[in-house]
Amino acid sequence: MNYNWNWGILLQPEPGGTGTYLHYLIVGLGWTLLTALSAWVIALAIGAVVGTLRTTPHKWVVRLGNAYVELFRNVPLIVQMFLWFFVIPELLPKGLGDWIKQMPPPWSQFLPAVMCLGLFTSVRVAEQVKAGIQSLSRGQGMAGTALGLTLAQSYRYALLPQAFRIVLPPLTSEFMNVIKNSSVALTIGLLELTGRARAMQEFSFKVFEAFAAATVIYLLTNLVVVLAMRALERKVRVPGLISASASAGGH
């Protein structure tokens, strides 16, 4: 089967009149990054708290953290996306639910997508933070206690600064996963990069060009993320924690 590639289609105007198909895809990349970054802020904040709580000596706190992780880890992402878009607004107080449902596109799709991706990714961040803390020697926490620090102060000043340096490489992978998982938002109508590639192939009937272009854009974006995070890893690396980092990566 022969297929005539037509890359010139990327420079042709798309039916919406916003510019070329290439510009159309780049705008989709912008929505992908905005969705991923917003979700990442939520995931990092909640995941850091939950991961830390799961290493405390308080059993009931650990159980609550474990229950949170199991809840979001064992439900498929696409199911959670539908729940946030179709079900959650109906369960909220009427005023708030109506406000969410009446938001103009793409914000009515953007908000559920961000919340879904943020909470779904937070459990993975929680696992990484827990592994990073547990990879530290017990002497770290005991030293804090010997210095008269409270449990919270020991985490804040001794354990967490080291743990985050250890888990920075796996957190980089999780951020890349958020970028890729944002494509699931097309199922609720958010025209991020994958959604726009799909729309492009429907408009132009150029399936290979549309998704090949989207693939290249994803690859370049993730390459930039990897290079930036490697530079950050080198900057914050602490001598003597390299072996601990390898141990944490194995969890």
Secondary structure, DSSP 8 states (H G I E B T S, - for coil): ------GGGGGSB-TTSSSBHHHHHHHHHHHHHHHHHHHHHHHHHHHHHHHHHTTSS-HHHHHHHHHHHHHHHSS-HHHHHHIIIIIHHHHS-HHHHHHHHTS-TTHHHHHHHHHHHHHHHHHHHHHHHHHHHHHS-HHHHHHHHHTT--HHHHIIIIIHHHHHHHHHHHHHHHHHHHHHHGGGGGGGT--SHHHHHHHHHHHH--HHHHHHHHHHHHHHHHHHHHHHHHHHHHHH--TT-HHHHHHHHT-
